Amino acid sequence: MEMQSVRSETVKTSEFQKALETVEALPLEAQEILIDIVEKRLSQQRRANLVQEVHEARQAYTEGQIRRGSVADLMAELDD
């Protein structure tokens, strides 16, 4: 099982290295544009993930799976 993990990491590293070499072959201005695009896409992905988490939390609250209360309330409930 550990050998598969090593191979998987080697493949990932190899693919990552190829991607870096491809980017480094671009002119500096193109690299900067690429960085800007990647940063914006990452930001969009984080935003989408946050929206999904909020949606799931609201749904769980609506379904009664989440309760509100203070730390003292939680501690009292744990003692019961």
C-alpha positions as CSV (number, residue, x, y, z in Angstrom):
1,M,0.0,0.0,0.0
2,E,2.8,2.4,0.8
3,M,4.5,1.8,-2.6
4,Q,1.3,3.0,-4.3
5,S,1.4,6.2,-2.2
6,V,5.0,6.7,-3.2
7,R,4.2,6.2,-6.9
8,S,1.2,8.5,-6.6
9,E,3.3,11.2,-5.1
10,T,6.0,10.7,-7.8
11,V,3.4,11.0,-10.5
12,K,1.9,14.2,-8.9
13,T,5.4,15.7,-8.5
14,S,6.2,14.8,-12.1
15,E,3.0,16.4,-13.4
16,F,3.5,19.4,-11.2
17,Q,7.1,19.8,-12.5
18,K,5.9,19.6,-16.1
19,A,3.3,22.3,-15.4
20,L,6.0,24.5,-13.8
21,E,8.3,24.0,-16.7
22,T,5.5,24.9,-19.2
23,V,4.7,28.1,-17.2
24,E,8.4,29.0,-17.0
25,A,8.7,28.7,-20.8
26,L,6.1,31.5,-21.1
27,P,7.1,35.2,-21.4
28,L,7.1,37.0,-18.1
29,E,4.0,39.0,-18.9
30,A,2.1,35.8,-19.8
31,Q,3.2,34.2,-16.5
32,E,1.8,37.3,-14.6
33,I,-1.5,37.0,-16.5
34,L,-1.6,33.3,-15.6
35,I,-1.0,34.0,-12.0
36,D,-3.8,36.6,-12.0
37,I,-6.2,34.1,-13.6
38,V,-5.3,31.3,-11.2
39,E,-5.7,33.6,-8.1
40,K,-9.1,34.7,-9.4
41,R,-10.2,31.1,-10.0
42,L,-9.0,30.1,-6.5
43,S,-11.0,33.0,-5.0
44,Q,-14.1,31.9,-6.9
45,Q,-13.7,28.3,-5.7
46,R,-13.3,29.5,-2.1
47,R,-16.4,31.7,-2.4
48,A,-18.4,28.8,-3.9
49,N,-17.2,26.5,-1.1
50,L,-18.2,29.0,1.5
51,V,-21.7,29.5,-0.1
52,Q,-22.1,25.7,0.0
53,E,-21.1,25.4,3.6
54,V,-23.5,28.2,4.6
55,H,-26.3,26.5,2.7
56,E,-25.5,23.2,4.4
57,A,-25.4,24.8,7.9
58,R,-28.7,26.6,7.3
59,Q,-30.3,23.4,6.2
60,A,-28.9,21.5,9.2
61,Y,-30.2,24.3,11.5
62,T,-33.7,24.2,9.8
63,E,-33.8,20.4,10.3
64,G,-32.9,20.8,13.9
65,Q,-29.5,19.2,13.7
66,I,-27.8,22.2,15.1
67,R,-28.7,23.9,18.4
68,R,-27.8,27.4,19.6
69,G,-26.4,28.1,23.0
70,S,-23.5,29.3,25.1
71,V,-20.5,27.4,26.2
72,A,-22.1,27.0,29.6
73,D,-25.2,25.5,27.9
74,L,-22.9,23.0,26.1
75,M,-21.0,22.1,29.2
76,A,-24.3,21.6,31.1
77,E,-25.6,19.3,28.3
78,L,-22.4,17.3,28.4
79,D,-22.7,16.8,32.2
80,D,-26.2,15.4,31.7
